[in-house]
Structure formats: structure tokens, C-alpha cells
């Protein structure tokens, strides 16, 4: 949404770079605006900017007037986001306690995660909007919570029974607990890892397994899938280079959820990619590495478009979906609202859907 800078407030998140008479942006996209940013915009005589519809704290952003009664009702009917942000905050505390040497308290984990999973499975579309609330500093904590939720969604689509969906969510949630045993500086490093640093990061599934190995209340399926979640069907993954026939179903699901969220989130060393672009890359570059059925389930969840949906394309234009081919679900036929031109995205490979509005 485009907003007059006089209506901006702290916590707004830029959805595109802001340029003046410069080759580089004066403020890059995805910046969480503070008072000094707004002063800079005014100093450069910027009239308006594009921002995300929600503030950094998750609240709906209403630029020029109070929320209407309908919008207030909508906010009160969406407890999921606040619950999610609360769980992320608590996960961060857990992670810090693991860094200090505390053991995993599986009772605490279950009490924190399972209510969120229950609500999330009823709001699956909301789960795939959560990456807009991830910032680089908090990535690790958002990642584990969201991987648990996405994994549970895929498991439900696979018709797993409720007990297995819960175990799958627990495995996703705990898959990166071993990151707490990695040098903390590596978790926030903004440039490329050295070979030794990369090898240390790749030990985190083993560290996770060791943290969970003696937790008697956890099923073996959880422990095994935590250890295997970075393995790949063709044996190109880590820690052991295990191939398809020896991989647990849960590990195959978590692998897909993990990569999708990682690519679609801001991380210390690179910016996020739009969800439809992530799905395309996973389908193209992940062939032979990921379970085809799990990628298909994820694709269906992410690209749940209907005729009439408004979308923003990567060139900034807004369009309306007029036809969707299930074989190319990331590239529907779109009517541009400004010109009424109808384009088939399958014929315009340089364009992709940036956001469903």
C-alpha cells in the first residue's frame, strides 16, 4: 500500500526501496521505520512510500484514520498472529537457556507449541504470511516455530493422524535446537561462512539429536527426523549423506518446510525471496533432492489462488487472476488492472507474483 509520509508511524515496514536522486536506495525495502527514518524521508522531500499492510508488531496499519468497526472485529477474530509472536518470544527464551546449558523441557515445549498448532491448522493461509514479521536478528526463533507449523500443515495434507501431526510439529520445532551449541557469532554473521564455519553449522542436526537422545517422552520418530532434516534424497545432504530409502517421512516433510521458510525470510547474510519465486526454485532446483509429493503439497498450500484474487507482480503492477492452470500454479493468467491487458505469466519468465493482496 502506498502511504503519504505524513501518515507514517514507527513500526511501518517498507515494501520497496526508497530512492531520491541516488543510484542506491536511501532506505532499503523491509526496513522497520523509526522516527529517524521518517525524518530522512522528509529531508529528501519524499512524498509517499510503499509499506506492508501490517506493522512490525503484527497490528494492522491504518494510515489516516481509526480502524472501522469491521476492522476492529477482524483484529479480534485473529488471535493466531499474537499467539504466534508470543510463542516466538518464548522459544527465544528456551533457546537462550539451551545456550546456557539447560536441558530440553519437553513438557514446556508441548505446552507452548501444541495450542498454536491447533489454531494454525485452522488458519493455514495465515501461516504462509508469517515471513513478513521476521527480521534478521530474530530469524532463528521465527524459523523453528514456523517450520513446525508448515510441517504440520503438510502432514495434515498427507492425511497423517492427529498424533503423528503433533509428533511432526514437535520435530520441526526442535529440529534446530542444536543451533544453540554452535558459536553464537555464526548465527548472526552477515558475510559468507568460511569452510570451517560451514562445517560447524552443518553439525547442528547432530547437536540437536544429542540434546534429545535421552528425552524419554519423545518418540524415536521425532529424534530420527530431527537428525535427518538436512539430508537429501540423492545423498547430497548432511550429516551422513543418507539417501531416500533410509529417510524418515517426517524428515522429508521438515526438509521441505525448512528450505521454504529459510528462502522466504530475511537472514543475516541475504534478503528474502517472494513465496511464489521460492516455490518455483524449489520445484526446479530441488528435483531429486526433495520428496516430490511433499513439494507438491507445499506448492498447493502456498499457491492457493482463486479466480478474482488480486496479486502484485514483481514489476509493481497489480492484477487480477482470471485463470489458473494447476500444472503451473505459480503462473496463472492475470488481467492487469491499469490497462486491462491479460498476460499469461508462463510466457513472461522474468515476472512472478510478489504478493497476494
LINNORKA-V208323 format. One record per pair of residues at least 6 apart in sequence whose ideal C-beta (glycine too) atoms are under 7 Angstrom apart, sorted by sequence separation. I is the first residue (numbers start at 1). J is the second residue. If there is no record, write none. Layout:
BEGIN
i = {I/I}
j = {J/J}
END
This chain:
BEGIN
i = {19/20/31/54/55/212/231/235/266/312/313/345/18/19/53/54/60/120/186/230/235/265/325/335/336/17/18/41/53/134/160/179/193/230/235/264/282/310/311/324/18/155/156/234/264/286/323/333/334/27/51/155/213/233/263/310/311/323/17/60/186/212/231/233/264/321/322/333/334/17/283/308/309/322/14/16/27/152/155/282/308/321/322/332/15/26/186/209/212/228/264/307/320/331/14/60/186/263/307/319/320/331/14/130/152/231/283/305/319/13/14/151/152/183/209/319/320/26/151/182/208/209/260/263/319/328/13/14/182/228/305/317/318/228/231/279/322/11/12/148/151/205/206/317/11/90/127/182/205/229/260/10/18/58/127/225/228/259/279/311/330/10/20/32/58/148/205/224/279/8/10/87/147/148/179/205/225/229/230/20/87/127/178/181/225/229/303/58/178/221/275/276/303/305/18/145/147/176/178/87/120/124/144/178/221/225/229/8/178/299/18/117/121/144/177/84/117/120/121/144/176/5/83/143/175/178/206/16/174/177/205/256/14/15/113/117/121/255/5/14/15/83/202/203/315/5/14/15/202/314/13/174/256/260/313/314/12/13/80/140/252/256/80/313/314/5/253/313/5/252/256/311/312/4/5/12/13/80/312/4/5/11/311/3/11/81/95/311/312/2/3/11/80/84/95/311/140/309/310/2/3/85/1/12/92/117/1/91/280/171/175/279/305/1/114/117/167/170/174/88/91/236/88/91/167/171/175/234/276/167/171/233/234/7/113/233/7/88/113/232/233/87/233/3/113/84/109/109/109/104/280/104/58/277/276/276/54/190/191/274/98/171/175/189/190/274/52/188/189/274/99/274/98/168/172/171/175/95/99/168/172/155/154/151/154/32/151/154/151/104/147/150/104/106/147/150/104/106/147/150/106/147/146/143/143/143/142/139/139/139/131/136/134/135/136/134/136/131/131/158/154/157/131/154/154/128/153/128/128/124/125/30/30}
j = {25/26/37/60/61/218/237/241/272/318/319/351/25/26/60/61/67/127/193/237/242/272/332/342/343/25/26/49/61/142/168/187/201/238/243/272/290/318/319/332/27/164/165/243/273/295/332/342/343/37/61/165/223/243/273/320/321/333/28/71/197/223/242/244/275/332/333/344/345/29/295/320/321/334/27/29/40/165/168/295/321/334/335/345/29/40/200/223/226/242/278/321/334/345/29/75/201/278/322/334/335/346/30/146/168/247/299/321/335/30/31/168/169/200/226/336/337/44/169/200/226/227/278/281/337/346/32/33/201/247/324/336/337/248/251/299/342/32/33/169/172/226/227/338/33/112/149/204/227/251/282/33/41/81/150/248/251/282/302/334/353/34/44/56/82/172/229/248/303/33/35/112/172/173/204/230/250/254/255/46/113/153/204/207/251/255/329/85/205/248/302/303/330/332/46/173/175/204/206/116/149/153/173/207/250/254/258/38/208/329/49/148/152/175/208/116/149/152/153/176/208/38/116/176/208/211/239/50/208/211/239/290/49/50/148/152/156/290/41/50/51/119/238/239/351/42/51/52/239/351/51/212/294/298/351/352/51/52/119/179/291/295/120/353/354/46/294/354/47/294/298/353/354/47/48/55/56/123/355/48/49/55/355/48/56/126/140/356/357/48/49/57/126/130/141/357/187/356/357/50/51/133/50/61/141/166/51/141/330/222/226/330/356/53/166/169/219/222/226/141/144/289/142/145/221/225/229/288/330/222/226/288/289/63/169/289/64/145/170/289/290/145/291/63/173/145/170/173/174/174/352/177/133/352/352/353/132/268/269/352/177/250/254/268/269/353/132/268/269/354/180/355/180/250/254/254/258/180/184/253/257/253/253/253/256/135/254/257/257/211/254/257/212/215/257/260/215/217/258/261/218/261/261/261/262/265/265/265/266/267/261/266/265/266/267/266/268/264/265/297/294/297/272/297/298/275/301/301/302/301/304/266/271}
END
